[in-house]
Every structure is written in structure tokens, then in C-alpha cells.
Amino acid sequence: MQKIAIIIPCYNEEKRIKKELVISLLQQSAVDVYLANDGSKDNTLMVLKDIAAVFSDRCFIINYEQNRGKAATIYNAANEIIEKNEYSHIGYFDADFSTPVREMLKMLRHLDRKPDLFITGCRVKLLNTNIDRKLYRHIIGRVIVTIMNFRFKLGVYDTQCGAKIFPVSIAKTAFSMPFLTSWLFDMEIFIRLKNKGLMHNGQEFPLKTWTDVEGSKLSWKTAFKILKEMYLLVANYSIKTPK
């Protein structure tokens, strides 16, 4: 029987995380939710405690005193959960619920049918979809993916979508060591899986709805940091052909 843990990383999300959306996810699914506070400076921790109190048996708080960034928070939380040895799958969703609950539930239902696969949300504008992305974010994302796919042959259209679920056996590879990157850690996960021959166990899940939420922490200035992280990935990860 599947038992799924979902990590929601939170840093200064007091005004963005919606209690009713977390509760809706818990009400409409059987997942356990881990609200991971990344050393927030505002009242995020208080808000998370208020949410967790509603579903105290399935909603838990992981509190980190020091802010280390989203990548480190997900890495640390994932490994804490893996060590519990209670779950068949581990995933993460963004705290702003840019991926709506109904899309999360579709991903979970898909996982019921194909439990051996890891699934990752894919934001692509198709007929009868509502993918609302800021143009500059879309452009930056496409440039990154095109360059890194050319280098590492990942074959993934949307590496950066913050909606992913992994079987624990694959999560152990995805989160096997701390990330070198902060903005491109999703890409780093795929490179690790590629080098272990695990990409054939994955599937991109087209989202019908996805919305950039105000307050999202990305700007053009970030492009320079991203370029540095792209270099780090190229310099530190070789292209391996698993035996």
C-alpha cells in the first residue's frame, strides 16, 4: 500500500501560504504533509502550527532555525523522511500552490496507476489549458533547459516545475547528497537520476492549470546567479552512461 509524504518548503510565506489549500489537500487525499520552515523571519512558523493543528495526525512541521534556502530545506526534509522508513513515495510542492490542489490530486491519482514511476509537473500551454507564467520566467526557463538538455541529454521539457513525487527507491538517489545549486536543484536531481540510469522510470505530467503567484522570488537579477549554477553543474557532473 502506498504511503506518500509531501514536503512544502516555506520561507517567509506568512502572507502567501493558504491554510485552506493545505487542508483541502489533506481532506481530499491520503498523503502526509510536512511543512518545512526554512528559518523564516516573519510569522510563518506560527501560521504553519495553526495549519498542522487541524490535521495533527497527518500534517507535521519540520522547523529549521537557520535559513538555508529551498534546495537545502527539501534535501534535509527528504532525508529525515526517508530515515523514518514509513513511506513509499516522497514529493514536494511549492508553498504558494501555483500548482492547484486539483492538479496535485490528478498527479496522485496518476501515481496510483503507475506507482513505480517518478512524476514531475510539466507547464506547457496546450489547447484548453491555463498556464499563466510571466514571460521573463518562461524565457529564462527555456534557455536553461535548452542549454542543459544539450549538455546532459535529459529529455525533460520542464525541469523547474515545483511539483514532483518520487518512489523512495528513486528519492534516495535524488537526495543522495547536498545540492551544489539553489535555483537549479531540480535540474541537479534529473542529472543525478540520468547518471544512475533512472530517467526511464519517470514521466512528465502535463498540468492543465498553473499560475505565477505574486511575491514569487525570481527576477532578472537572478539570471547571473543561474549562469553561475549552470557552470557548477557542467563542471561537477560528468555525463555517464550507466552499465
JOQUI-V545566 format. One record per run of one state. SS is the DSSP state (a for helix, b for strand, c for the rest). FROM is the first residue (numbers start at 1). TO is the last residue. If there is no record, write none. Layout:
ss=(SS SS)
from=(FROM FROM)
to=(TO TO)
//
This chain:
ss=(c b c a c b c a c b c a c b c a c b c b c a c b a c a c a b c b c a c)
from=(1 4 11 19 29 32 39 44 53 59 65 70 85 89 94 101 114 118 123 130 133 135 153 163 168 175 185 196 199 202 207 209 212 222 237)
to=(3 10 18 28 31 38 43 52 58 64 69 84 88 93 100 113 117 122 129 132 134 152 162 167 174 184 195 198 201 206 208 211 221 236 243)
//
